Amino acid sequence: MSNAASQAWQQHLQWSRRFFLGLGAAGVAALHNGLTHGAGDGPETRPPDPRLQEAIGKLERWLTPAGEFRDVSRGSPIPHSLAPEQLAEAGLTRDTWKLEILPDPDHPAKLRRPFSLEANTSLDFAGLLELGKTEAVRIPKVMTCLNIGCPLGMGVWEGVPLRSLVWKTEPRENLRRVIYWGFHNKVPEQRFQSSLPIDRVLEDPPGLPPVILAYKLNGDWLSPQRGGPVRMIVPEAYGFKSIKWLNTILLSNLFHANDTYAQGNNDVDSTLKTFAATLNVPSEPAANTPLAITGYAQVGTSGLSKVQVWMQPAEADWPAEDRYFQTAPWRDAVILPLATTLADESRGQLASAHGFSPGGEPGRWPLPLTKVHWAILWDGLPPGKYTLRSRTIDPQGHAQPLPRPFQKSGHAAIEEVTVTIRP
C-alpha cells in the first residue's frame, strides 16, 4: 500500500472510531434502521452507507475559524477596515483600548467609583487581563443575527464577567439597567447600542453562563473583524446584544430597553431559537438511489430533542389549516456526536468551558446556545421534483417554528429545499 493510501486509510479508521464512539449503539441502530427505512435489522456496528459517510465527512467544523465568520458589521467606514494607525487612535488595539463605566446622564445610577477617561480611572486592556487571571470564563456560543436565517459562526468566547466590572464601580442605588455601545467613528448617528436589565448582569438564570467582556475567540485574541479588542457577549441572545468594539457602559435607572435594534420592529428581549436547516443534499440524484442528507441545528435556549426530515412531492397539496406541517410524516434524523466535527486541535479550548468537563467533554448533548450537525439516509425516490423540509423538536415537545413562530422574535421559518430526482 502506498504512503498516501495508507494515510487515507488511517484517517478513515480514525474518523470511523470517533464517529461510532460518540454515536453509541442506539445511534448506529438509527442510522441503519430508522434512517434508511429499509429492513428491520437489529443494531449493527458496521460503518454507515458510504454515501452517508462521505456526506458526514464533508461537514463543516464545529468551531468556526475566526476568518470564516459571516460579517454583518455596521459603520461607514466599518471600524475594522480602518488603517492600523486609525485603529490605534480609535482605541481599537490592545495597547490603546479604554473602557468607561459611567452613570447614565439622563437616568443616573449612583456610583462611588466610575471608570472615567476624564478622571483617568478608565479600564485598560492590561487591567482587564489582570482580572481574567482569576475570573475569566469560556463560553461556547453560536453567533446569530436575529433577521438572518443562518448562524454567523460558532466559537468559544473567553472573557471576564460584566458583573465583576459593575461591582468595581461600587453602585449604591437607582441601578435598573445597563446600556452599552462600541466605537462608531465618532459619528453619533452611527452609534449602535444595546442594553440589559441589571439582574441579568449580576445573576445568571439557571443553566446560563454569565454575560462577559470577551477578548479571545477560540483561544486567539479577538480581531477587529470579530469586534476586538473587546466586545460584549450575551450568551443566550442574538448578535445585536453582543456589541462589537465595546468602549462605553452606562449604569442607568431607566426602567425599559432602549436598544437601537428596537427601531427596526425587533423583539429586543428575544433569545436564541432552536431551528434546523440542511447543508448537503445530492444534486439531481438518480431515481431509486438512497439520498445522503446532512444539516445543522441551532440549539436555542429551549434545547433540542430531535431533528426531523420530510420529503414531499412538489406538486402535492397540503391543508391550509396545518400551516406548520404538524401532521406531516416527519422522520427522525440522527444528531451527530461532537467528535464527528470537532477538530482534534480544538479540544483544549473546551476544557472546563461552560457546559464541558476538564477533559473537554460536554455535560449534555446537544448543548444549548451552540449548534449541532445531523444526518439521514433517505430511501431512493421515483423521478420527479420534491420539497425537502427539516425541523427541530425541543425537549418540551414544541416543533419548529413553535413556540415562537414570529421572525422578529427569532428565525422561525421551516426551510424548503427543492430536490430533483432524474430518471
C-alpha positions in Angstrom: 0.0 0.0 0.0 1.4 3.5 -0.9 2.1 6.1 1.8 -0.8 8.2 0.5 -3.2 5.3 0.5 -2.0 4.2 4.0 -2.5 7.7 5.3 -6.0 7.9 3.9 -6.9 4.5 5.4 -5.7 5.6 8.8 -7.7 8.8 8.6 -10.8 6.7 7.6 -10.2 4.4 10.6 -9.8 7.4 13.0 -13.0 9.0 11.6 -15.0 5.8 12.0 -13.7 5.2 15.5 -14.5 8.8 16.6 -17.9 8.7 14.9 -19.1 5.4 16.4 -17.7 6.0 19.9 -19.7 9.2 20.1 -22.8 7.9 18.4 -23.3 4.8 20.6 -25.4 1.7 19.8 -28.7 3.5 19.7 -27.4 5.9 17.1 -25.9 3.2 15.0 -29.2 1.3 15.0 -31.0 4.5 14.0 -28.6 5.1 11.1 -29.3 1.6 9.7 -32.9 1.2 10.6 -34.9 4.3 11.3 -32.9 6.4 8.9 -32.7 4.1 5.9 -36.3 2.9 6.3 -35.3 -0.5 5.0 -35.5 -3.9 6.5 -35.8 -4.1 10.3 -32.4 -5.3 11.1 -31.1 -5.2 14.7 -28.4 -2.8 15.9 -25.2 -3.2 13.9 -21.6 -2.0 14.2 -20.7 -1.8 10.5 -20.0 1.7 9.1 -22.9 3.7 7.6 -23.7 3.6 4.0 -20.7 5.0 2.0 -22.8 7.8 0.6 -23.8 8.9 4.1 -20.3 8.5 5.4 -18.9 10.7 2.6 -21.5 13.4 3.3 -20.8 13.4 7.0 -17.1 13.6 6.3 -17.6 16.9 4.3 -19.4 18.6 7.2 -18.0 21.9 8.4 -16.0 22.0 11.6 -17.9 22.6 14.9 -15.8 25.6 15.8 -15.7 28.2 13.0 -12.3 29.7 12.4 -12.3 33.4 13.1 -11.7 34.4 9.5 -14.7 32.3 8.3 -17.4 34.0 10.4 -20.0 35.8 8.4 -19.6 39.5 8.8 -22.6 41.9 9.3 -20.6 44.8 10.8 -22.1 48.3 10.8 -20.5 51.6 10.2 -19.1 53.8 7.4 -16.3 53.1 7.3 -16.7 49.8 9.0 -14.4 50.1 12.1 -12.4 47.0 11.4 -11.5 48.4 8.0 -9.5 51.3 9.4 -5.8 51.6 8.8 -3.5 50.4 11.7 -2.8 54.0 12.9 -6.5 54.8 12.8 -7.3 51.7 14.8 -4.9 52.8 17.4 -6.3 56.3 17.5 -9.8 54.9 17.9 -8.8 52.7 20.8 -9.3 49.6 18.8 -5.9 47.9 19.6 -4.9 46.1 22.8 -2.4 48.9 23.6 -4.9 51.7 23.2 -8.3 50.3 24.3 -10.1 52.0 27.2 -13.4 51.3 28.8 -15.7 53.8 30.6 -18.4 52.8 33.0 -20.4 55.9 33.9 -23.7 56.9 35.4 -26.4 57.4 32.7 -26.6 61.3 32.5 -30.3 61.1 31.8 -31.2 58.4 34.4 -28.2 58.3 36.7 -27.4 55.4 39.0 -25.3 56.3 42.0 -21.7 55.1 41.8 -18.8 55.6 44.1 -16.0 54.7 41.6 -17.0 55.2 37.9 -14.5 54.3 35.2 -13.8 57.6 33.5 -11.5 58.9 30.8 -11.8 62.4 32.2 -10.8 61.3 35.7 -8.1 58.9 34.4 -9.9 56.0 36.0 -11.0 54.1 32.9 -10.1 50.4 32.5 -7.3 49.5 30.1 -6.7 46.1 28.4 -3.9 45.2 30.9 -6.4 45.8 33.7 -9.0 43.6 32.1 -6.5 40.8 31.6 -5.4 41.1 35.2 -9.0 40.3 36.2 -9.0 37.5 33.7 -6.3 35.7 35.6 -8.8 34.7 38.3 -12.2 35.4 36.8 -12.0 34.5 33.1 -14.6 32.1 31.7 -15.0 30.4 28.4 -18.4 30.2 26.7 -19.3 28.1 23.7 -21.8 30.1 21.7 -23.2 30.3 18.2 -23.4 33.9 16.9 -26.6 34.6 15.0 -28.3 37.6 13.6 -32.0 38.0 14.6 -33.0 38.6 11.0 -30.7 36.2 9.1 -31.8 32.5 8.8 -28.3 31.0 9.4 -25.6 31.3 12.1 -22.7 33.6 11.5 -20.3 31.3 13.2 -19.7 29.1 16.2 -17.0 29.8 18.7 -15.6 29.6 22.2 -15.5 33.1 23.6 -13.3 34.0 26.6 -13.5 37.0 28.9 -14.4 38.5 32.2 -18.0 38.6 33.6 -19.5 42.0 33.2 -20.8 41.9 36.8 -17.2 41.9 38.1 -16.7 45.3 36.5 -20.1 46.6 37.6 -19.3 45.8 41.2 -15.9 47.6 40.9 -17.7 50.9 40.3 -19.4 50.4 43.7 -23.0 51.1 42.7 -25.2 52.3 45.6 -28.8 52.7 44.3 -31.0 53.5 41.4 -29.5 50.9 39.1 -32.0 49.1 36.9 -30.4 48.8 33.5 -27.0 48.5 31.8 -26.7 50.4 28.5 -23.6 49.9 26.3 -22.1 50.7 22.9 -18.9 50.5 20.9 -16.7 52.7 18.7 -18.8 54.3 15.9 -16.4 56.6 14.0 -17.2 59.5 16.4 -20.4 59.9 14.5 -23.5 60.0 16.9 -25.8 58.8 14.1 -23.8 55.6 13.7 -24.0 54.6 17.4 -25.5 51.2 17.8 -26.3 50.4 21.4 -27.9 47.6 23.4 -29.0 47.2 27.0 -29.7 44.5 29.6 -31.6 44.5 32.9 -29.2 44.6 35.8 -30.5 41.3 37.2 -29.3 39.5 34.1 -25.8 41.1 34.5 -25.5 40.3 38.2 -27.2 36.9 38.4 -27.3 34.1 35.8 -30.5 32.3 35.1 -30.4 28.5 35.6 -28.1 26.9 33.1 -26.8 30.1 31.5 -23.3 31.4 31.7 -22.5 35.0 32.6 -22.5 38.0 30.3 -18.9 38.7 29.6 -16.5 41.2 28.1 -14.7 38.9 25.6 -11.1 39.3 24.4 -10.5 35.9 22.9 -12.2 33.7 20.3 -11.2 30.0 20.0 -8.0 30.7 22.0 -6.8 33.7 19.9 -7.0 37.4 20.6 -10.2 38.9 19.3 -9.5 40.5 16.0 -11.1 43.9 14.9 -13.1 41.9 12.4 -14.8 40.0 15.2 -15.3 43.1 17.4 -11.9 43.2 19.1 -10.1 44.1 21.1 -13.1 43.7 23.4 -16.7 43.0 22.8 -19.8 42.1 24.8 -21.0 38.5 24.7 -24.6 37.9 25.9 -24.7 34.1 25.7 -28.4 33.5 25.2 -29.1 36.5 22.9 -28.9 37.3 19.3 -25.9 39.2 17.9 -27.3 42.7 18.3 -26.8 42.3 22.1 -23.2 41.3 21.7 -21.9 44.7 20.8 -18.5 44.9 19.0 -15.6 47.3 19.7 -17.0 48.0 23.2 -15.8 51.2 24.9 -18.8 52.6 26.9 -21.1 51.3 29.5 -23.8 53.4 31.3 -25.4 52.3 34.6 -28.9 53.6 34.4 -32.1 54.0 36.4 -34.1 53.6 33.2 -36.8 51.0 33.5 -37.0 49.8 29.9 -34.9 48.7 27.0 -33.6 51.4 24.7 -31.7 49.3 22.1 -31.0 50.7 18.7 -32.4 47.4 17.2 -35.9 48.2 18.7 -36.2 50.9 16.0 -36.4 48.1 13.4 -39.5 46.5 14.8 -37.4 43.8 16.5 -38.1 41.9 19.8 -35.0 43.1 21.8 -35.6 40.6 24.5 -35.7 37.5 22.3 -33.3 34.7 23.0 -31.8 32.1 20.6 -34.4 29.9 19.0 -34.0 26.3 18.1 -34.2 25.5 14.4 -32.8 23.2 11.7 -31.5 23.6 8.1 -29.8 21.5 5.5 -26.2 21.6 4.4 -25.8 18.8 1.9 -28.4 17.4 -0.5 -27.4 15.3 -3.5 -27.6 17.3 -6.8 -30.2 15.7 -9.1 -29.6 12.1 -7.9 -30.8 9.1 -10.0 -34.1 7.5 -9.2 -34.2 4.8 -6.5 -30.8 5.8 -5.2 -30.6 6.5 -1.4 -30.0 10.1 -0.6 -27.4 11.1 2.0 -28.6 14.3 3.6 -26.8 16.4 6.3 -27.6 19.6 8.1 -27.2 21.6 11.2 -29.4 22.7 14.0 -29.1 25.8 16.2 -29.7 24.8 19.8 -31.6 27.7 21.4 -32.5 28.4 25.0 -35.2 25.7 24.9 -32.8 23.0 24.0 -33.1 20.3 21.3 -34.6 16.8 21.5 -34.9 15.8 17.8 -34.3 16.8 14.2 -36.8 15.6 11.7 -36.9 15.5 7.9 -39.8 15.2 5.4 -39.7 14.8 1.6 -42.9 15.8 -0.1 -43.7 15.6 -3.8 -43.6 19.1 -5.1 -47.0 19.0 -6.7 -48.7 17.7 -3.6 -51.1 20.0 -1.8 -51.2 20.5 1.9 -54.1 21.6 4.1 -54.0 25.3 4.6 -55.1 24.9 8.3 -51.9 23.0 9.0 -49.6 25.9 8.2 -46.7 24.5 10.3 -47.0 20.9 8.9 -47.7 19.5 12.3 -49.3 16.3 10.9 -46.8 15.6 8.1 -45.0 12.2 8.0 -41.7 13.5 9.5 -38.8 11.1 10.1 -36.1 11.3 12.7 -32.6 12.1 11.7 -29.5 11.3 13.8 -28.0 14.1 15.8 -24.3 13.6 15.4 -21.9 13.5 18.3 -19.5 16.4 18.9 -16.5 14.3 18.0 -17.7 14.0 14.4 -17.0 17.6 13.6 -14.6 18.8 16.3 -11.1 19.2 15.1 -8.6 17.5 17.4 -6.7 20.7 18.0 -9.8 22.4 19.3 -10.4 20.0 22.2 -8.3 22.0 24.5 -10.5 25.1 24.0 -13.4 23.2 25.5 -11.6 22.1 28.7 -13.7 23.5 31.6 -15.6 25.8 29.3 -19.2 26.3 30.3 -21.0 23.0 29.9 -17.8 21.0 29.5 -15.7 18.8 31.8 -12.0 19.5 32.5 -11.3 16.9 29.8 -13.4 18.8 27.2 -16.4 16.6 27.1 -19.9 18.1 27.1 -22.0 17.5 30.2 -25.0 17.1 27.9 -25.6 16.9 24.2 -26.9 18.8 22.3 -25.6 21.7 24.3 -27.9 24.8 24.3 -26.6 28.0 22.8 -24.4 26.1 20.3 -25.1 24.2 17.1 -25.1 20.5 16.2 -25.0 18.5 12.9 -27.4 15.8 11.8 -27.6 13.2 9.1 -30.2 10.9 7.5 -30.1 8.4 4.6 -33.4 8.6 2.7 -34.8 5.8 0.6 -34.5 6.2 -3.2 -37.4 8.0 -4.8 -39.2 7.9 -8.1 -38.3 10.6 -10.7 -39.8 14.0 -10.2 -39.5 17.1 -8.0 -39.7 17.1 -4.2 -39.7 19.6 -1.4 -37.3 18.7 1.4 -38.0 20.2 4.8 -36.3 19.9 8.2 -37.4 20.9 11.6 -36.5 20.6 15.3 -38.4 19.3 18.3 -37.4 20.8 21.6 -37.5 18.9 25.0 -40.9 20.4 25.7 -42.3 18.9 22.5 -42.5 22.1 20.6 -42.0 21.6 16.9 -40.3 24.3 14.8 -41.4 27.1 14.2 -43.3 26.9 17.5 -43.4 28.1 20.2 -42.2 31.5 18.7 -43.3 31.5 15.1 -42.5 35.2 14.5 -39.4 36.2 12.7 -38.8 39.3 14.8 -38.5 37.1 17.8 -36.0 34.7 16.2 -35.7 32.8 13.0 -38.8 30.6 12.7 -39.5 29.5 9.1 -39.2 25.9 8.1 -36.6 25.7 5.3 -37.7 24.4 1.9 -35.2 22.8 -0.5 -36.2 21.6 -4.0 -34.8 18.2 -4.9 -35.0 16.9 -8.5 -34.8 13.2 -9.0 -33.7 12.3 -12.5 -34.8 9.1 -14.3 
